[in-house]
Structure formats: structure tokens, C-alpha cells
């Protein structure tokens, strides 16, 4: 359990937490945190589950990997998997979100796994976000209407393919397409692919091999940089109505069959 003791201390320090604050967050006593970090007792499975959920780090990584190697970077390589740490905090210990500017989108494919590149991205704070590692990506074009060109999507980092949920929208970093924002249909079990769907039906869906996907960021919220006019809002409402109607018709079709 020596490695677990080091990892608990490492994660706490990376996030800038005292033992007291971490104990409050996990609803345990400070003495328990101290005991675990000093190796005087072994953490319970319930504690490890709570710790895993809090830091968004899989339990097997907590038990098997020395996370002190992540001291100078925002992620650690574990086999073919990258695990990101939400370690960027401000003076109030609030998580900071890296913002990928429009002009840097082309360079992100080359720099996404370069800690120095990520470190120099601009950062913002959105205190209402759920736990996890978040990043902001610019939207280009009109393939995901009513999301406007120039808006920003805030995404939560997805660590494993088992966490990909069909029907949700994601920012994907891929080898051949670069950075895209699409609605995703998970076809990994059947075809080892993801079907990427645009909400704007003028754009045809297409498949991408899961092996080409370098990063996935699940939609959390968006920031519009342009105001909607009255006509756009009416069109958006009509589109939403037809989308909802389509879902209801598909459900009715399944019942009839």
C-alpha cells in the first residue's frame, strides 16, 4: 500500500489541498487522511472509490501506478492511455479551464500531449462545472446548429471508450479530421468505430475508427460569442420541435413493430 499512500499525498498536493480540506471533501476525518498518507493504515475500498470519483482517476491507476511522475505535467501515460489531472487552480483553489483559441486549433493536434503547449494556453474559471478535467474549444462552421460559428464548447475529458454515450455530443481530436464537434453514435462493439453526426442535416454522418481518436471531451456547456436575432431563435425553436417529433416517431415505430 506504499504506492497508494504516495498517490493520495500527490493528488492532494497537485490540487493544492490541505489534509483538512480533502477530509472535508471526502467526508472523513483529517487523521484518516494523515494515516493513509503516512502508510500507518490501508485505505478502505469505500475511501478509494470516493477518492477515485473525486479526482476522476481510475482505482486501478491509484493502486498500480506511481503518480508522483506527474509532478511537472497535466497528465500521465499509463500504457496507451492518457490520464489527465485537474491540477490547474487559482489562488482560491478553483479549477482553471484551458482555452484553445481559434488561431491555435491547427496546432492543437501537434501539441495536445505537450505539457508546455497546454501550459501556455489561456485559462478561465467557471465555478459551476462538475468535477473532472475541462477544456474549452472553439466551434467553426454551421454543422452543429443552433451552435453558432465562433462559440466555445466546454468539454469534460473522457478517459475511456467505455464512457462514450450514444446520442451525446463530444469534441473529438482525431488523426485525420483534427478537431471536430459532433453528436456521437457508439459503434465500437460492432464495428470499432464512432458514427459522427451533425445536427445540421445538410452534413452527412461519417464514421471514424476509435483507434484514430486521440482525445474525447464530453459537452458540459457552451459560451456564445454572438447574439441571436429574433429570426434565428424562431428557426431554432422549429428545429428543436422537429427533432423532438422525430424521436417520438421513432419510439412509436418501435412499439408498433
Residue pairs with C-beta under 8 A, 6 or more apart in sequence:
1 39
1 42
1 43
2 39
3 63
3 64
3 65
3 66
4 36
4 42
4 43
4 48
4 62
4 63
5 36
5 37
5 38
5 39
6 66
6 67
6 68
7 62
7 65
7 66
7 67
7 68
8 33
8 36
8 37
8 43
8 51
9 37
10 67
10 68
10 70
10 71
11 51
11 55
11 57
11 67
11 85
12 18
12 19
12 22
12 33
12 37
14 70
14 71
14 85
14 87
15 55
15 86
15 87
15 89
15 93
16 89
16 93
17 25
17 93
19 30
19 33
19 34
19 37
20 30
21 93
22 33
23 29
23 30
23 32
23 33
25 54
26 33
26 47
26 50
26 51
26 54
27 50
28 47
32 41
32 47
35 41
36 42
36 43
36 47
43 51
48 59
48 62
48 63
49 59
51 57
51 62
52 58
52 59
52 62
53 131
54 131
55 85
55 86
56 86
56 131
56 132
56 133
56 157
56 159
57 67
57 83
57 85
58 83
58 159
58 160
61 67
61 78
61 83
65 76
65 78
67 76
69 76
70 76
70 85
72 115
73 115
74 84
74 85
74 87
74 88
74 115
74 118
74 119
75 82
75 83
75 84
75 85
75 113
75 115
76 82
76 83
76 85
81 159
81 160
82 113
82 215
83 159
84 133
84 157
84 159
85 133
86 95
86 131
86 132
86 133
86 134
88 95
88 96
88 97
88 98
88 123
89 95
89 96
90 96
90 125
94 125
94 127
95 125
95 129
95 134
96 123
96 124
96 125
97 123
97 124
97 125
97 126
97 129
97 134
97 135
97 136
97 154
98 118
98 121
98 122
98 123
98 135
98 136
99 121
99 122
99 123
99 124
99 135
99 136
99 152
100 108
100 121
100 135
100 136
100 137
100 138
100 179
101 121
101 122
101 138
102 138
102 140
102 150
104 121
105 137
105 138
105 140
105 178
105 179
106 178
107 117
108 173
108 178
108 179
109 173
109 178
109 179
109 214
110 117
111 117
111 118
112 118
112 173
112 214
112 215
113 214
124 136
126 134
126 154
126 221
129 154
129 156
129 220
129 221
130 156
130 220
132 156
132 157
133 156
133 157
134 154
134 155
134 156
134 157
134 217
134 220
135 154
135 155
135 157
135 217
136 152
136 153
136 154
136 155
136 223
137 152
137 153
137 155
137 171
137 179
137 181
137 217
138 150
138 151
138 152
139 147
139 148
139 149
139 150
139 151
139 152
139 153
139 181
139 222
140 149
141 149
142 148
142 149
142 200
143 181
143 182
143 198
143 199
143 200
143 202
143 203
144 169
144 181
144 182
144 183
144 198
144 199
144 200
145 199
145 200
145 236
145 239
146 199
146 228
146 232
146 235
146 236
146 239
147 153
147 181
147 199
147 222
148 224
148 225
148 226
148 228
150 225
150 226
151 222
151 223
151 224
151 225
151 226
152 222
152 223
152 225
153 169
153 171
153 181
153 217
153 219
153 221
153 222
154 219
154 220
154 221
154 222
154 223
155 170
155 171
155 217
155 218
155 219
155 220
156 217
156 218
156 220
157 215
157 216
157 217
158 164
158 170
158 216
158 217
158 218
161 188
161 210
163 218
164 170
164 184
164 186
164 188
164 194
164 216
165 184
165 186
165 218
166 184
166 185
166 186
167 183
167 184
167 185
168 183
168 184
168 218
168 219
169 181
169 182
169 183
169 184
169 218
169 219
170 181
170 182
170 184
170 216
170 217
170 218
170 219
171 179
171 180
171 181
171 215
171 216
171 217
171 219
172 179
172 180
172 181
172 182
172 184
172 194
172 196
172 208
172 213
172 215
172 216
172 217
173 179
173 213
173 214
173 215
173 216
174 180
174 208
174 212
174 213
174 214
175 212
175 214
176 208
176 212
177 208
180 196
182 196
182 197
182 198
183 196
183 197
183 198
183 199
184 194
184 195
184 196
184 197
185 194
185 195
185 197
185 205
186 194
187 193
187 194
187 195
187 207
188 194
188 210
191 207
192 209
192 210
192 211
193 207
193 208
193 209
193 210
194 207
194 208
194 210
194 213
195 205
195 206
195 207
196 205
196 206
196 207
196 208
197 205
198 204
198 205
199 243
228 236
